[in-house]
Amino acid sequence: MRRLILPALALLVFVGGYLRCTNLKWDYTDTERNDSTYQHSDERNIVHATERVNWSNVTLDADSSLYPDFFAYGTFPFYVSKMVAQALAGLSGRPVSYYSGGTLNYYGRLLSGIYGTLAILFIYLLAGRLFGRRVGMLSAFFMSFAFHHIQSSHYFDGRDAAGRRLLFVLYLCWRWIFDTGAKAWLDAVAIGVVLGAALATKFSALTFLAPVGVAWLSRMRVQWEREEKSPAVRRRALVAQVVLVLTLAYSVALTVYPVLVGFHYFDDVSAIRDPIAREKRIELGRRLDQWLGPALTTPRLAAIPAARWKAYRAGQLTYDEQISYGLVRPGESKRAPVVVYRTPLWQGGATPADALAAFSRVFAVALRYALVFAAANLLFPVAAAWLLASLALYPFRMGRGSEGQERAGQSPIFQEKLPPDVPSPAGKSAPVPGLVERALAGPLIILFLALTVAFTLAPMQFIRQDKWKESIRYEGRVVGGPQAEGDVPYTRQFAGTVPYFFQLKNLVDYSLGEPLGLLGIAGLLAFIAFAAYRWGRRGDITYAHWLLLSWALPYFYIVGGWHAKFLRYMMPLYPFFIMGAAWLLVYVWDRFPRRRWRVVTGLVGAGTMAFSVFYAFALQNMFSHLNTRMAASNWLYENAPRNARVVKEHWDDQVPLPTAKHADKSPFSYFRLSSGDSDLQMYNEDIEHGQDRNRKLSHLVTRLSNADYIVWSSKRLYGSILRLPNRYPTSGNFYRLLFTGVLGFELVHVETKYPRLWGIVFNDDLVEESAHCYDHPKVTIFKKVREVPPEQLRQYLLSPPPEAARSRSRTC
């Protein structure tokens, strides 16, 4: 059986790659010319940002050509996509551009498909290490045919970047727990590099520090069990080493922060034009001086702005300037010994060598006064004393035994030893590392490499911190909803939705499908229940539980409570549900060997696998057909007269679009299309009384009077506006009345396309809008069949007829 694992895994990777890397031109007008219509809103922003990146002026300043002016997905993906697109475009002779004939969008989707395929390999590595090869192969199978994972791989938006890197980080952390010697060092280096790449992509990758910290604690425990220390000694050693690492991490943070970020003393505050922002920066500098002053009497950190550097070297600084730069304190007559360098390091002609030299000088001071930092700030005074006492009592090296090694290798399936097909990670001949290697080397290597790699791969996130932080704050307001002042149109669809339940329902109904979704939820709940049972009975928990649940549970708790509940926010959790489903099937198979139980388990597993395959190929079949907006555009070209006035909704895409079937007809010259203020402004405020409603009524009456056709290019607007009747009474009346015909319009065409195979259709109209509003939205077209006087239109919208008010739209 083991000989079949590698070919089977290769087959799964191939099939999963085929599903993710084909039909990538699903919204292209002309596949030969690479004319994309850009139906995905995030893709448009990402392609524009990637196009702004070039290699003409690569510098470490705000004017660098590396600045994409868009931080929602980090900056590292833009650099990679641009380099790959330019390399492949050089071979094909096609331009790398957003415009007609450009290849940037296609190559970005191809990279997303390749990245999604790698997740199949990563989940096999992780699940195989944690639970054995059978669970690993089942997990790889389910990931290969994961419905929403395949769909998202057709978008150039990096939605699964966090989940893919998380799988690799967890796999490396599991290795790091048990490896010794050179392997442990390599594991730590790999974790730091992958973590840095994740931070260069998404700020939320900071959550990866939770499983890394759990892996570090588990690693220390494994080493102590090998040495057979008493529980009391283990607890004292654990507290001692945690405090030691926190203390040194604190001093390192005080070193890295001013070098990479800079605070008041290292900024030229005269360049800050906003007086409020300038005062805040000065106040921050004063506070840092209060914190550092007691700790650093000699030497004292100081800095000179680049504009006054020559004056400082010539001794021409005034007394007030020396005080403001931190060279002296009020009342001092002499200039104290200082470590001086000019920052921000990326301004004033500074080079990476300057940054390294400045870092070295400040780091030397920080290390020299590491414990003084802690004591002076009263953050770890008691812990520092406990550290010294614990170190005095801690026996650094002792003999090793086998009992602790067996405990370290316990299986998460609650057997006493690992299954036969999983080699024990602990060996009797493994050397016992010392305190420095055990407690400090690994974490410090990981943190140092993570920061270094993040700055190297995404320097603009540090250089243009103002824009980066503004982007993070904006995203935080969006996910928080109206309570966090994040009321934006594209999150109003979540009004009235139930936290946690809404995400799980979409997971089952759409993202993974009913069989795999329900089995995944059951498996993850069983995994958590067994962890609680083991904790209650034995006072212990396996390393696999600690590692997986340390990230999955907090993430679901935080994300599930957000107002914004987009499907993509749950994507990092798909591997956990998939591994839970695979683990539960294998566990029940092994735990209940009777024939009836194995028949039931086999049928459930085979049924889930068959449905996943069928579901995935139904999606593939959908991508192989013409996009609904383009099909609706063809209908308009064939049925609407030239110069017809076509009105669409704002906050949604244009229909008609250019199509290959009617390449001789341009939508902007063939029709009279609405745009900007002439669109239906349905998201504008619409209250029960006051001028807002009067303006909305006048606007709708004008648009209805001047329109020949009304096109809804998706259900994005009416799907959310009708959920808010108190906020949008007029808009709600408009959507309902349009179907009754009293407004003078008739429904003439509805264009739909759902995942379907062999006559079985998966209708996803009621799923969260991002599931269908890009690649297969429902397009609805109304045609004016009679004129209705403006005053009558106004009266209908203000007070609908009783029979019309009671009617319900079949589209809604």
C-alpha positions in Angstrom: 0.0 0.0 0.0 2.8 2.4 0.8 4.1 2.1 -2.8 0.7 3.4 -4.0 0.8 6.5 -1.9 3.2 8.6 -4.0 1.4 7.8 -7.4 -2.0 8.4 -5.8 -0.8 11.8 -4.3 0.7 12.8 -7.7 -2.7 11.9 -9.3 -4.6 14.0 -6.8 -2.2 17.0 -7.3 -2.6 16.6 -11.1 -6.4 16.5 -11.0 -6.6 19.3 -8.4 -4.2 21.4 -10.5 -6.3 20.7 -13.6 -9.5 21.9 -11.9 -7.8 25.1 -10.6 -5.6 26.0 -13.7 -8.1 25.5 -16.5 -10.9 27.8 -17.8 -9.1 30.8 -16.4 -10.4 33.1 -19.2 -14.0 32.7 -18.0 -14.8 36.4 -18.5 -12.6 37.1 -21.6 -14.2 38.8 -24.7 -11.5 37.3 -27.0 -9.4 34.5 -25.6 -6.9 34.8 -28.4 -6.3 38.5 -27.7 -6.6 38.2 -23.9 -9.3 40.8 -23.7 -10.6 40.4 -20.1 -13.7 42.2 -19.0 -12.6 42.1 -15.4 -15.8 40.9 -13.7 -14.0 40.6 -10.3 -13.8 43.9 -8.5 -10.8 42.9 -6.4 -9.0 41.7 -9.5 -9.4 45.2 -11.0 -7.7 46.8 -8.0 -5.0 44.2 -7.8 -4.2 44.4 -11.5 -4.0 48.2 -11.4 -1.7 48.0 -8.3 0.5 45.4 -9.9 0.7 47.4 -13.1 2.0 50.4 -11.1 4.9 48.4 -9.8 8.0 48.6 -11.9 11.8 48.3 -11.5 12.8 51.7 -12.8 13.4 53.4 -9.5 13.9 50.8 -6.8 14.8 52.8 -3.7 14.0 52.8 0.0 11.9 55.9 0.0 8.3 57.1 -0.5 8.9 57.8 -4.2 10.0 54.3 -5.0 8.6 52.5 -8.0 7.8 49.6 -5.8 4.9 51.5 -4.2 1.6 50.0 -5.4 -0.7 52.4 -3.6 -2.8 49.4 -2.5 -2.2 47.4 0.7 -5.3 45.2 1.1 -3.4 42.1 0.0 0.1 43.2 1.1 2.7 44.1 -1.6 4.7 40.9 -2.0 2.1 39.2 -4.3 2.2 42.2 -6.6 6.0 41.9 -7.0 5.8 38.1 -7.7 3.0 38.5 -10.1 4.7 41.3 -12.0 8.0 39.3 -12.3 6.3 36.1 -13.4 4.0 38.0 -15.9 7.0 39.8 -17.4 9.0 36.6 -17.7 6.2 34.7 -19.4 5.1 37.7 -21.5 8.6 37.9 -22.8 8.2 34.3 -24.1 4.8 34.9 -25.6 5.3 38.4 -27.0 2.2 39.7 -25.3 2.2 43.0 -23.3 1.9 43.0 -19.5 -1.0 45.4 -19.2 -4.4 46.0 -17.8 -5.7 47.0 -21.2 -6.7 45.1 -24.3 -4.4 42.2 -25.1 -2.7 42.3 -21.7 -1.6 39.2 -20.0 -1.3 40.3 -16.4 -4.8 39.2 -15.3 -4.3 35.7 -16.9 -0.9 35.1 -15.3 -2.2 36.3 -12.0 -5.0 33.7 -12.1 -2.5 31.1 -13.2 -0.4 31.8 -10.1 -3.5 31.6 -7.9 -4.3 28.1 -9.5 -0.7 26.9 -8.8 -0.8 28.2 -5.2 -4.2 26.5 -4.7 -2.7 23.2 -6.0 0.2 23.5 -3.5 -2.4 23.4 -0.7 -3.2 19.8 -1.6 0.4 18.8 -1.0 0.7 20.8 2.2 -2.5 19.4 3.7 -1.2 15.8 3.0 2.1 16.6 4.7 0.4 18.1 7.7 -2.4 15.6 8.2 0.0 12.7 7.4 2.4 13.9 10.1 -0.3 14.4 12.7 -2.7 11.5 12.1 -1.0 9.1 9.7 -1.0 8.5 5.9 -4.6 7.4 5.6 -5.9 10.6 7.1 -3.3 12.5 5.0 -4.5 10.9 1.7 -8.2 11.5 2.6 -7.5 15.1 3.4 -5.6 15.6 0.1 -8.5 14.0 -1.8 -11.1 16.3 -0.2 -8.9 19.3 -0.7 -8.4 18.4 -4.4 -12.1 18.6 -4.9 -13.0 21.4 -2.4 -15.6 23.4 -4.3 -15.0 27.0 -3.2 -11.3 26.5 -3.0 -11.4 25.6 -6.7 -13.6 28.5 -7.5 -11.3 31.0 -5.7 -8.3 29.7 -7.5 -9.8 31.1 -10.7 -9.4 34.7 -9.3 -6.3 36.8 -9.2 -6.9 38.0 -5.6 -4.7 35.8 -3.3 -7.7 34.7 -1.2 -6.1 31.5 0.0 -2.6 32.9 0.6 -3.1 32.8 4.4 -4.5 29.3 4.5 -1.8 27.9 2.3 1.1 29.4 4.3 -0.7 28.4 7.5 -0.6 24.8 6.5 3.1 24.9 5.8 3.8 26.8 9.0 1.8 24.1 11.0 3.7 21.3 9.3 7.1 23.0 10.0 6.0 23.6 13.6 5.1 19.9 14.1 8.6 19.0 12.8 10.2 21.6 15.0 8.6 20.1 18.2 10.4 16.8 17.9 13.5 17.5 15.7 16.9 17.9 17.3 20.3 19.1 16.1 20.6 20.5 12.6 17.1 19.6 11.6 15.7 21.7 14.4 17.7 24.7 13.2 16.5 24.2 9.7 12.9 24.0 10.9 13.3 27.3 12.8 14.8 29.0 9.7 12.0 27.7 7.5 9.3 28.8 9.9 10.8 32.3 10.0 11.0 32.6 6.2 7.4 31.4 5.6 6.1 33.6 8.4 7.9 36.6 6.9 6.4 35.8 3.5 3.0 35.6 5.1 3.4 38.9 6.9 4.5 40.5 3.6 1.1 39.3 2.1 -1.5 39.9 4.9 -1.3 41.7 8.2 -3.6 39.0 9.7 -0.6 36.5 9.4 0.4 37.8 12.8 -2.1 35.2 14.1 0.4 32.5 13.0 2.5 33.4 16.0 0.0 31.5 18.2 0.8 28.0 16.8 4.5 29.0 16.6 4.4 29.8 20.3 2.5 26.6 21.1 5.1 24.6 19.1 7.9 26.3 21.1 6.3 25.4 24.4 5.6 21.8 23.2 9.2 21.5 22.1 10.5 22.5 25.5 8.2 20.0 27.1 9.3 17.2 24.8 12.9 17.9 25.7 12.1 17.9 29.4 10.3 14.6 29.0 13.4 13.2 27.4 15.4 14.3 30.4 12.8 12.8 32.8 12.6 15.9 35.0 10.1 16.1 37.8 6.9 18.2 37.2 8.0 20.8 39.7 11.3 21.4 37.9 9.5 21.5 34.5 7.1 24.2 35.7 9.9 26.3 37.2 12.0 25.8 34.0 9.1 26.7 31.8 8.4 29.9 33.7 12.1 30.8 33.7 12.5 30.3 30.0 9.3 32.0 29.0 10.2 35.1 31.1 13.7 35.1 29.7 12.5 35.0 26.1 9.8 37.7 26.8 12.5 39.9 28.5 14.9 39.6 25.6 12.1 39.9 23.0 11.1 43.2 24.8 14.6 44.5 24.4 14.8 43.4 20.8 11.5 45.1 20.1 12.9 48.3 21.5 15.8 47.9 19.1 13.9 46.9 16.0 11.1 49.3 16.3 13.1 52.5 16.1 15.2 51.1 13.3 12.4 49.9 11.1 9.6 52.2 12.1 11.2 55.3 13.7 9.8 57.5 16.4 9.9 61.2 17.1 13.6 61.6 17.6 14.3 59.9 14.3 11.9 61.9 12.2 12.2 65.4 10.9 9.0 66.7 12.5 9.3 70.0 10.6 8.2 68.0 7.5 4.9 67.2 9.1 2.5 69.9 7.9 -0.5 68.9 9.9 0.0 70.6 13.3 -2.1 68.0 15.1 -0.1 65.2 13.7 3.1 67.0 14.5 2.1 67.5 18.1 1.2 63.8 18.4 4.6 62.8 17.1 6.3 65.1 19.5 4.3 63.8 22.4 5.1 60.2 21.4 8.8 61.1 21.5 8.4 62.6 25.0 6.8 59.5 26.3 9.5 57.3 24.8 12.1 59.5 26.4 10.3 59.0 29.8 10.4 55.2 29.3 14.0 55.0 28.1 15.5 57.8 30.2 15.8 55.9 33.5 17.2 52.9 31.7 19.7 54.7 29.5 21.6 57.3 31.4 24.9 56.5 29.7 24.9 56.1 26.8 21.7 57.8 25.7 20.0 57.2 22.4 19.5 60.3 20.2 19.1 61.2 16.6 19.5 64.1 14.3 17.2 64.8 11.4 18.8 64.6 8.0 18.4 68.3 7.4 20.4 69.2 10.5 23.1 66.4 10.3 25.8 68.7 9.0 25.0 71.3 11.6 25.4 68.7 14.3 28.8 67.5 12.9 30.0 71.1 12.8 28.8 71.8 16.4 26.3 74.5 15.2 23.2 73.1 16.9 21.4 75.5 19.3 20.8 74.5 22.9 17.0 74.2 22.2 17.8 71.9 19.2 20.0 69.7 21.3 17.2 69.4 23.8 14.6 68.6 21.1 16.9 66.0 19.5 17.5 64.2 22.8 21.2 65.1 23.0 20.8 66.9 26.4 18.1 67.3 28.9 16.8 70.6 30.2 19.4 72.0 32.7 22.3 70.0 31.3 25.2 72.0 30.0 27.2 69.2 28.4 26.4 67.0 25.5 26.0 63.5 26.9 27.6 60.5 25.1 25.1 59.4 22.5 24.6 56.8 19.8 23.6 59.0 16.8 22.2 58.0 13.5 19.8 59.6 11.2 16.4 58.1 10.4 14.1 57.3 8.8 16.8 55.2 7.3 15.2 55.2 3.9 15.4 59.0 3.6 18.2 61.4 3.2 20.2 59.1 0.9 20.6 56.3 3.4 21.6 52.8 2.1 21.0 49.3 3.5 24.5 49.5 4.9 23.5 52.5 6.9 20.5 50.6 8.2 22.6 47.7 9.2 25.2 49.9 11.0 22.4 51.8 12.9 20.8 48.5 13.8 24.1 47.1 15.1 24.7 50.2 17.3 21.3 50.3 18.8 21.2 46.5 19.3 24.5 46.6 21.2 23.0 49.1 23.6 19.8 47.2 23.9 21.5 43.9 24.7 23.8 45.6 27.3 20.8 47.0 29.1 18.3 44.2 28.4 17.4 43.6 32.1 17.5 47.3 32.8 14.9 47.8 30.2 12.6 45.4 32.0 13.2 46.7 35.5 13.0 50.4 34.5 9.6 50.1 32.9 8.2 47.9 35.7 6.9 45.4 33.2 8.8 42.3 34.4 10.3 43.1 37.8 8.8 40.2 39.6 9.3 37.9 36.6 13.0 38.9 36.3 13.6 38.0 40.0 11.8 34.7 39.4 14.0 34.1 36.4 17.2 34.4 38.3 16.0 32.1 41.1 14.7 29.5 38.6 18.0 29.5 36.7 19.9 29.0 39.9 17.9 25.9 40.7 17.6 24.6 37.1 19.8 21.6 36.2 20.8 22.4 32.6 21.7 18.8 31.5 20.5 15.5 32.8 20.3 11.9 31.6 17.7 10.9 29.1 15.2 8.0 29.3 12.7 6.3 27.1 9.5 6.7 29.1 9.3 10.4 28.3 10.1 9.7 24.7 7.1 7.5 24.4 4.9 10.1 26.0 6.2 12.7 23.5 5.2 10.5 20.6 1.6 9.9 21.6 -0.9 9.9 18.8 -3.7 12.4 18.6 -6.1 9.4 18.0 -5.5 8.6 21.7 -3.4 5.5 21.2 -0.4 5.2 23.5 2.0 5.2 20.6 2.0 6.5 17.1 0.6 4.2 14.4 3.0 1.9 12.7 3.1 3.9 9.5 4.2 7.1 11.3 7.8 6.9 12.6 8.3 8.1 16.2 9.7 11.6 16.1 11.8 11.1 19.2 14.9 9.0 19.2 16.9 7.5 22.1 20.2 8.9 20.8 18.9 12.4 20.4 21.2 14.9 22.1 19.7 17.1 24.8 20.2 20.8 23.9 21.3 23.4 26.4 19.3 26.3 27.7 20.3 28.8 25.0 19.5 26.5 22.1 16.3 25.3 23.8 14.8 28.6 24.9 16.3 31.3 22.9 17.8 30.2 19.6 14.7 29.0 17.9 12.3 31.8 18.8 14.9 34.5 18.1 15.8 33.0 14.8 12.1 32.8 13.8 11.4 36.4 14.9 14.5 37.8 13.3 14.0 36.0 10.0 10.3 36.9 9.9 11.0 40.6 10.3 13.9 40.5 7.9 12.0 38.6 5.2 8.9 40.7 5.6 10.9 43.9 5.2 12.8 42.5 2.2 9.7 41.2 0.4 7.4 44.1 1.3 9.5 47.2 2.1 6.8 49.6 1.2 4.6 48.4 4.1 7.3 49.8 6.5 8.3 52.8 4.4 4.7 53.9 3.7 3.3 53.0 7.1 0.8 55.8 7.0 -0.9 54.2 4.0 -0.5 50.7 5.3 -2.0 51.5 8.7 -4.8 53.4 7.0 -5.6 50.4 4.9 -5.6 48.1 8.0 -7.8 50.5 9.9 -10.2 50.7 7.0 -10.4 46.9 6.7 -11.0 46.8 10.4 -13.9 49.2 10.1 -15.4 47.2 7.2 -15.4 43.9 9.1 -16.8 45.6 12.2 -19.8 47.0 10.4 -21.9 50.0 11.4 -20.8 49.6 15.1 -17.2 50.2 14.0 -18.1 53.0 11.6 -17.6 50.7 8.7 -21.0 51.0 7.0 -20.2 50.3 3.3 -22.6 49.1 0.7 -21.0 45.8 0.0 -21.5 44.6 3.6 -25.1 45.6 4.0 -26.1 42.1 2.7 -25.1 40.9 6.2 -27.8 42.9 8.1 -29.7 40.6 10.4 -27.5 37.6 9.8 -26.7 35.3 12.8 -22.9 35.2 13.7 -21.2 31.9 13.4 -24.3 30.1 12.2 -24.3 32.1 8.9 -20.7 31.1 8.1 -21.3 27.4 9.0 -24.5 27.4 6.9 -22.7 28.7 3.8 -19.9 26.3 4.5 -22.3 23.4 4.2 -24.7 24.8 1.6 -22.0 26.0 -0.8 -18.3 26.0 0.1 -17.7 22.3 0.7 -21.1 20.9 0.0 -23.5 19.1 2.4 -21.7 15.8 2.9 -18.2 17.1 3.4 -19.3 20.2 5.2 -21.4 18.3 7.8 -18.8 15.6 8.2 -16.1 18.3 8.7 -18.1 20.1 11.4 -18.8 16.8 13.1 -15.1 15.7 12.9 -13.8 19.1 14.3 -16.4 19.0 17.1 -15.3 15.4 17.9 -11.7 16.5 17.8 -12.4 19.3 20.3 -14.6 17.0 22.5 -11.8 14.4 22.7 -9.3 17.0 23.6 -11.6 18.2 26.5 -12.1 14.6 27.6 -8.4 13.9 27.7 -7.8 17.1 29.6 -10.5 16.2 32.1 -9.4 12.6 32.6 -5.6 12.9 32.4 -4.9 16.6 32.8 -3.1 16.4 29.6 -3.6 17.2 25.9 -1.8 16.0 22.8 0.5 18.2 20.8 -1.7 17.9 17.7 -4.6 19.4 19.7 -2.6 22.2 21.0 -1.1 23.0 17.6 -4.3 22.9 15.5 -6.8 24.3 18.0 -4.5 27.2 19.1 -5.2 28.8 15.8 -8.5 27.4 14.6 -10.6 28.2 17.6 -9.5 31.8 18.2 -9.7 32.5 14.5 -13.3 31.2 14.2 -14.3 33.0 17.4 -13.0 36.3 16.1 -13.9 36.0 12.4 -17.3 34.4 13.1 -18.3 37.4 15.2 -17.6 40.0 12.5 -20.3 41.9 10.8 -18.8 41.1 7.4 -19.1 37.4 6.7 -17.6 36.9 3.3 -16.9 33.4 2.2 -13.2 34.1 1.8 -12.8 34.8 5.5 -13.5 31.2 6.2 -11.1 29.8 3.6 -8.2 29.4 6.1 -10.4 27.1 8.1 -11.3 24.8 5.2 -8.2 22.6 5.8 -9.3 22.1 9.5 -12.8 21.0 8.5 -11.3 18.7 5.8 -8.8 17.2 8.2 -11.6 16.8 10.8 -13.7 14.9 8.3 -10.8 12.6 7.2 -9.7 12.0 10.9 -13.3 11.1 12.0 -13.7 8.6 9.2 -10.4 6.9 10.0 -11.0 7.0 13.8 -14.5 5.4 13.5 -13.1 2.8 11.1 -10.3 1.8 13.6 -12.3 2.2 16.8 -15.4 0.1 15.7 -14.1 -2.9 13.8 -17.4 -4.7 13.6 -18.7 -5.3 10.1 -21.8 -3.2 10.3 -19.9 -0.1 11.6 -17.3 -0.5 8.8 -20.0 -0.8 6.2 -21.6 2.4 7.4 -18.3 4.2 7.7 -17.3 3.0 4.2 -20.6 4.1 2.7 -20.4 7.5 4.3 -16.8 8.0 3.2 -17.4 6.8 -0.4 -20.5 8.9 -0.6 -18.7 12.0 0.6 -15.9 11.4 -1.9 -18.2 10.8 -4.8 -20.3 13.9 -4.0 -17.1 16.1 -3.8 -15.9 14.9 -7.2 -19.4 15.5 -8.7 -19.7 18.9 -7.1 -16.2 20.0 -8.3 -16.8 18.9 -11.9 -20.2 20.7 -11.9 -18.3 23.9 -11.1 -15.8 23.1 -13.9 -18.7 22.7 -16.3 -20.0 26.1 -15.3 -16.6 27.8 -15.9 -16.5 26.2 -19.4 -19.6 28.1 -20.5 -20.1 31.7 -21.4 -20.2 34.2 -18.5 -23.8 35.3 -17.7 -23.1 39.0 -18.2 -21.6 38.3 -21.6 -24.6 36.1 -22.5 -27.0 38.9 -21.4 -24.9 41.3 -23.5 -25.4 39.1 -26.6 -29.2 39.1 -25.9 -29.2 42.9 -25.8 -27.3 43.2 -29.0 -29.8 40.9 -30.7 -33.0 42.2 -29.2 -32.5 45.9 -28.2 -32.5 48.6 -30.9 -29.5 50.8 -31.6 -29.3 53.9 -29.3 -31.5 52.3 -26.8 -31.1 53.9 -23.4 -29.8 51.2 -20.9 -29.7 52.1 -17.2 -27.9 50.0 -14.6 -27.4 50.2 -10.9 -24.4 51.9 -9.3 -22.0 49.7 -7.3 -22.4 47.0 -9.9 -20.8 46.1 -13.2 -21.8 47.3 -16.6 -24.1 45.3 -18.9 -23.8 45.1 -21.9 -20.2 44.2 -22.4 -18.1 43.7 -25.5 -18.5 40.1 -26.8 -16.8 38.0 -29.4 -20.1 37.1 -31.0 -20.8 40.8 -31.7 -17.2 42.1 -32.0 -18.4 44.7 -34.5 -20.6 46.4 -31.9 -19.2 48.5 -29.1 -21.5 48.9 -26.1 -20.7 52.6 -25.7 -21.4 53.5 -29.3 -24.2 51.0 -30.0 -26.3 51.9 -26.9 -26.8 55.0 -24.7 -25.4 53.7 -21.4 -25.8 55.2 -18.0 -22.7 56.0 -15.9 -21.9 57.8 -12.7 -24.8 60.0 -11.6 -27.1 58.7 -14.3 -27.0 55.2 -12.8 -29.7 54.1 -10.4 -28.3 55.4 -7.0 -30.1 52.7 -5.0 -27.6 52.7 -2.1 -28.0 56.4 -1.4 -29.8 57.2 1.9 -33.5 56.7 1.7 -35.2 57.6 5.0 -38.9 57.8 5.7 -39.2 61.6 5.9 -37.1 64.6 4.9 -35.1 65.7 1.9 -33.2 62.5 1.4 -36.3 60.6 0.4 -37.5 63.5 -1.8 -34.2 63.4 -3.6 -34.4 59.6 -4.0 -37.9 59.9 -5.4 -36.9 62.5 -7.9 -33.9 60.6 -9.0 -35.8 57.3 -9.5 -38.6 59.1 -11.4 -36.1 60.7 -13.7 -34.2 57.5 -14.4 -37.4 55.6 -15.1 -38.7 58.2 -17.4 -35.4 58.3 -19.4 -34.8 54.5 -19.6 -35.6 52.0 -22.3 -34.1 49.1 -20.5 -33.1 48.5 -16.9 -30.4 46.0 -16.2 -29.5 44.3 -12.9 -26.2 42.7 -13.6 -26.4 40.7 -10.3 -28.5 40.4 -7.2 -26.0 42.4 -5.2 -28.1 45.5 -4.6 -31.6 44.2 -4.2 -30.2 41.2 -2.2 -29.1 43.6 0.5 -31.4 46.6 0.2 -34.5 44.4 0.6 -33.0 43.3 4.0 -33.2 46.9 5.2 -36.8 48.0 4.7 -36.7 50.7 7.4 -33.6 52.2 5.8 -34.7 51.9 2.2 -38.5 52.1 1.9 -38.4 53.8 -1.5 -35.8 51.5 -2.9 -37.7 48.5 -1.7 -40.9 49.7 -3.3 -39.0 50.2 -6.6 -37.6 46.7 -6.6 -41.0 45.1 -5.8 -43.0 47.3 -8.2 -40.8 46.8 -11.1 -42.0 43.2 -11.4 -45.7 44.1 -11.3 -45.6 46.2 -14.4 -47.2 49.3 -12.8 -43.9 51.3 -13.5 -44.2 50.6 -17.2 -41.5 48.0 -17.4 -41.8 44.3 -18.2 -39.3 41.5 -17.3 -38.1 40.3 -20.7 -34.9 38.3 -19.9 -33.2 36.5 -17.0 -29.7 35.1 -17.6 -28.6 32.4 -15.1 -25.8 29.8 -15.0 -25.3 27.5 -12.1 -22.9 24.7 -11.4 -24.6 21.7 -13.0 -23.7 18.3 -14.3 -25.8 15.6 -15.9 -28.9 17.6 -15.4 -28.4 18.2 -11.7 -28.3 21.9 -10.9 -26.9 23.5 -7.7 -28.8 26.8 -7.3 -26.8 29.2 -5.2 -29.0 32.3 -5.3 -29.4 32.4 -1.5 -25.7 32.0 -0.7 -23.5 35.0 0.2 -23.2 37.3 -2.8 -19.4 36.8 -3.5 -20.2 33.2 -4.3 -21.9 34.1 -7.6 -21.7 37.8 -8.3 -18.4 37.5 -10.2 -18.3 34.4 -12.4 -22.0 33.5 -12.7 -24.3 36.4 -11.5 -28.0 36.4 -12.2 -28.6 39.1 -14.8 -32.2 40.6 -15.0 -33.3 42.8 -17.9 -36.5 44.9 -17.9 -37.9 46.6 -21.0 -40.2 49.7 -21.1 -43.5 48.7 -22.6 -45.5 51.8 -21.8 -45.0 55.4 -20.6 -46.1 56.3 -17.1 -46.4 60.0 -16.1 -43.7 61.2 -13.7 -46.3 62.2 -11.0 -47.9 58.8 -11.1 -44.4 57.1 -10.9 -43.7 59.3 -7.9 -47.0 58.3 -6.2 -46.5 54.6 -6.9 -43.0 54.7 -5.3 -44.2 56.7 -2.3 -47.3 54.7 -1.7 -47.6 51.4 -3.7 -51.0 49.9 -4.6 -52.1 47.3 -2.0 -51.9 44.4 -4.4 -48.4 45.5 -5.6 -47.1 46.0 -2.0 -48.1 42.4 -1.1 -46.4 40.9 -4.2 -43.1 39.2 -3.8 -40.5 39.1 -6.5 -39.6 35.6 -7.7 -36.1 36.9 -8.3 -35.7 38.2 -4.8 
